[in-house]
Amino acid sequence: MSKKYSDNKNKKYMDIVVPCIVLVAVLVIWQLACTFSLVPSYMLPSPVRVVKAFINDFDLLMQHAKTTLTEAVLGMVLGVLLGFVSAALMDAFKVVRQGLYPLLVLTQTIPPVAIAPLLILWFSYGIAPKVVLVVLVSYFPIAIGLLEGFESVDCDLIFLLKSMNASRWQIFWHVKFPSALGEFFSGLKIAASYSIVGAVIAEWLGGFNGLGVYMTRVKKSMSYDKMFAVIFFVSAISLILMAVIKLIQKKAMPYKYIRKQDE
Amino acid sequence: MQKILCANNISKSYGDKEVLKDINLTLDEGELVCLLGVSGVGKTTLFNILSGLMKPDSGEVLLKKSYSNDERRKEDIDKEYDTESFEDDFLDITGVSGHISYMLQKDLLLPHKIVIDNAALPLVISGMSKKEARDKAASYFERFGLSGTEKKYPVQLSGGMRQRVALLRTYLCGNSVALLDEPFSALDTLTRASVHEWYLKVMEEIKLSTLFITHDIDEAILISDRICILKGQPAGITDEIVIDEPKPRGQDFVLSDKFLEYKRRIKLML
């Protein structure tokens, strides 16, 4: 057992080290390519310049990030609520599922970029159209995740609760909902990355504040170092958001992270 | 001994396929009856009908009225049943669930609940507060050999321990009759032997009237008072054999000639 344990530890260690080495290698090659002028500097700024641009514009970036994060988190919370309600309804009533499910899939074939201008037309340039777009993109993975979770519950468990004379609500609360938590969190992680991207896209197309607005401004002034800085910043925010969700998941589902009993 | 559960002329088919035909079965109070039959003969269907989860095509399931669940949440498990009310009526519980405790084939513990909440689940379902239910369940942990596991999650328990939790949960459903569907089939042989021994001891103490399914002849002879053979297609109860041996029956009995004689008779019946 101890050997297996140390193997696991070793594997975990390698899981972190290997990608780090690759990342550093890419950065070094990139920096060298710029230093030796293999690529014109106005087209591709060196990593060092990107970092400098990030530090110089730090305050401004933070201010814009606040707006983007507010939109993303607000949209996600609404998306979760909406996703939860519709998944529960689809699970409880077959007819709701029959009516809603194809519609849901259909809406996912519409690219967010295409509806963002419409949303701005309807809800003006404030925070509202961004939040709506985030709701639209985050709703789907959550609704589908939860629905699949509800449906994957072992029938025998439901039989067992029925034999105890449990009501539908009790079956939902004690069995279905907890069993769907894993799928819910998987959906939430996808929704988190979608929601940041969704907010940024909506900001591109019109607004006063937010990282998307900052992006269009630096693009117009051709400051590609700042452009790269904000791109990396956006992906960093997505990663942090996903890490936070993972943390919440660990708190909510401690039993998933317990090592199994060795027999 | 008085009858506590009667199943009369139960028949059931799935589509064109007749599964059960004219099953008649009775269970006395405190009795442990085993349903023995090959896999797929319809034992689980019969249990689903007895527990009220499924309706038979014809026939009825009757439970002695004074043993129906509402009046008899067993506060004191050592209390003897009231034998005065011999005359009272039977309640028709065909297709009505909640009167009989049912333990399905798998242990079916909820992975997200700690052991004590898993055991206390039927109490919570019946409307007891979480704290009260935990307290009540906790008082049985020692007797069921589960002390110290209260705050653990099911994944942290071994197969044998999980089975005990499932058994405690079944018991806490509080009904006088329990149906156990192959309760020990998931355990390996060694664990099974120790769980049998423990189970017989607990059964002595809690005096639950039990019907249980197995396809293991040794197991059936070791723990039951009476064995019903379920056979055929559609299946019916073709034979019955009483195991007239004092309990608990230990390893000596398993190796005795009597045991082999029972086994030989049952093999012929199957």
HADDOCK unambig.tbl for C-alpha pairs under 7 A between the chains (distance, minus, plus):
assign (segid A and resid 157 and name CA) (segid B and resid 108 and name CA) 6.25 0.50 0.50
assign (segid A and resid 162 and name CA) (segid B and resid 97 and name CA) 6.89 0.50 0.50
assign (segid A and resid 163 and name CA) (segid B and resid 51 and name CA) 6.66 0.50 0.50
assign (segid A and resid 163 and name CA) (segid B and resid 53 and name CA) 6.58 0.50 0.50
assign (segid A and resid 163 and name CA) (segid B and resid 97 and name CA) 5.23 0.50 0.50
assign (segid A and resid 163 and name CA) (segid B and resid 98 and name CA) 5.21 0.50 0.50
assign (segid A and resid 163 and name CA) (segid B and resid 102 and name CA) 6.51 0.50 0.50
assign (segid A and resid 164 and name CA) (segid B and resid 98 and name CA) 4.93 0.50 0.50
assign (segid A and resid 164 and name CA) (segid B and resid 122 and name CA) 6.17 0.50 0.50
assign (segid A and resid 164 and name CA) (segid B and resid 173 and name CA) 6.82 0.50 0.50
assign (segid A and resid 165 and name CA) (segid B and resid 97 and name CA) 5.98 0.50 0.50
assign (segid A and resid 165 and name CA) (segid B and resid 98 and name CA) 4.65 0.50 0.50
assign (segid A and resid 166 and name CA) (segid B and resid 125 and name CA) 5.88 0.50 0.50
assign (segid A and resid 178 and name CA) (segid B and resid 112 and name CA) 6.78 0.50 0.50
assign (segid A and resid 255 and name CA) (segid B and resid 111 and name CA) 6.98 0.50 0.50
assign (segid A and resid 255 and name CA) (segid B and resid 112 and name CA) 6.17 0.50 0.50
assign (segid A and resid 255 and name CA) (segid B and resid 153 and name CA) 6.32 0.50 0.50
assign (segid A and resid 260 and name CA) (segid B and resid 155 and name CA) 5.54 0.50 0.50
assign (segid A and resid 260 and name CA) (segid B and resid 156 and name CA) 5.50 0.50 0.50
assign (segid A and resid 261 and name CA) (segid B and resid 155 and name CA) 6.41 0.50 0.50
assign (segid A and resid 261 and name CA) (segid B and resid 156 and name CA) 4.63 0.50 0.50
assign (segid A and resid 261 and name CA) (segid B and resid 157 and name CA) 5.92 0.50 0.50
assign (segid A and resid 261 and name CA) (segid B and resid 158 and name CA) 6.40 0.50 0.50
assign (segid A and resid 263 and name CA) (segid B and resid 158 and name CA) 6.42 0.50 0.50
